[in-house]
Amino acid sequence: MVEAAFWEAVSRLAGEAAEERAPPPAHVSEALEALAFEALLCTPEGDAAERVARALGLLSRRRFAAVTARFLAELEARLRVDSNATRDQVAQLCRGLRFLHLPVCGPGAVACRPPTAG
């Protein structure tokens, strides 16, 4: 119950209500991202995992590159080891990033790239 309330507060801090006020300082966002990744790996499926995933998705709005880099680092570390535990962690990471906000305009954006002839 406390965990759910914490992640709900993180979501509010990083979410749409944050558009009306200044975003959290960079060091706070970094700490929350790190905590969210740790929680993704330790939290079984369910309501708590859903709240962590949503919070991480909201944090990715402002720090997409940092969240993506952390995801790739965590994924790469686990892909080198072949065990049931690491496969479960990879699945948890992937489920946790289902709310990731992809940029649609600007450098590195998904939708603004011209189609490639191929």
C-alpha positions in Angstrom: 0.0 0.0 0.0 2.8 2.4 0.9 4.7 1.5 -2.3 1.6 2.2 -4.4 1.2 5.6 -2.8 4.8 6.4 -3.4 4.7 5.6 -7.1 1.4 7.5 -7.4 3.2 10.6 -5.9 6.1 10.1 -8.3 3.7 10.0 -11.2 2.1 13.2 -10.1 5.4 14.9 -9.7 6.6 13.9 -13.2 3.2 13.8 -14.9 0.9 16.2 -16.6 0.4 18.2 -13.4 4.1 19.0 -13.6 3.5 20.8 -16.9 2.1 23.7 -14.8 5.1 24.0 -12.6 8.9 23.6 -12.9 10.0 20.0 -13.4 11.9 18.2 -10.6 15.6 19.1 -10.5 17.9 16.8 -12.6 19.3 15.0 -9.6 15.9 14.2 -8.3 14.8 12.9 -11.7 17.9 10.8 -11.9 17.4 9.3 -8.5 13.7 8.5 -9.3 14.7 6.8 -12.5 17.3 4.7 -10.8 14.8 3.7 -8.1 12.2 2.9 -10.8 14.6 0.6 -12.6 15.4 -1.2 -9.4 11.7 -1.5 -8.5 11.0 -2.9 -12.0 13.5 -5.7 -11.4 12.2 -6.5 -7.8 8.5 -6.0 -8.1 6.4 -8.9 -9.3 3.6 -8.3 -11.8 0.5 -6.5 -10.5 -0.7 -3.1 -9.5 2.7 -2.0 -8.0 4.6 -3.0 -11.2 2.0 -1.1 -13.2 2.5 2.1 -11.1 6.3 1.8 -11.4 6.0 1.4 -15.2 3.6 4.4 -15.5 5.9 6.6 -13.3 9.0 5.6 -15.5 7.0 6.5 -18.6 6.2 9.9 -17.2 9.8 10.5 -16.2 10.8 9.6 -19.8 9.0 12.6 -21.1 11.7 14.9 -20.0 14.7 12.5 -20.0 14.0 10.1 -22.8 17.7 9.7 -23.7 18.7 8.9 -20.1 15.9 6.4 -19.6 16.7 4.7 -22.9 20.4 4.5 -22.1 19.7 2.9 -18.7 17.3 0.4 -20.3 19.8 -0.6 -22.9 22.6 -0.9 -20.2 20.3 -3.1 -18.0 19.2 -5.2 -20.9 22.8 -5.7 -22.2 24.0 -6.8 -18.8 21.3 -9.4 -18.6 21.5 -10.7 -22.2 25.1 -11.9 -21.5 23.9 -14.4 -18.9 21.6 -17.3 -19.8 19.4 -18.2 -16.9 15.8 -18.3 -16.0 16.3 -15.4 -13.5 17.8 -13.1 -16.1 15.2 -14.0 -18.7 12.5 -13.0 -16.1 14.3 -9.7 -15.4 14.5 -9.0 -19.2 10.8 -9.6 -19.4 10.1 -7.3 -16.4 12.2 -4.6 -17.9 10.4 -4.8 -21.2 7.0 -4.8 -19.5 8.1 -1.8 -17.4 8.9 0.3 -20.5 5.5 -0.1 -22.2 4.6 3.5 -21.1 7.8 5.0 -22.5 7.1 8.3 -24.2 8.8 8.4 -27.6 9.7 11.8 -29.0 7.9 12.6 -32.2 9.7 15.8 -33.2 13.2 17.0 -32.8 16.6 15.2 -32.9 16.3 11.5 -32.7 12.5 11.6 -33.1 10.6 8.7 -34.4 7.9 10.4 -36.6 10.1 13.2 -38.1 12.5 10.9 -39.9 12.1 10.8 -43.7 11.2 7.4 -45.1 14.2 5.5 -46.4 14.2 4.0 -49.8 15.0 0.4 -49.7 
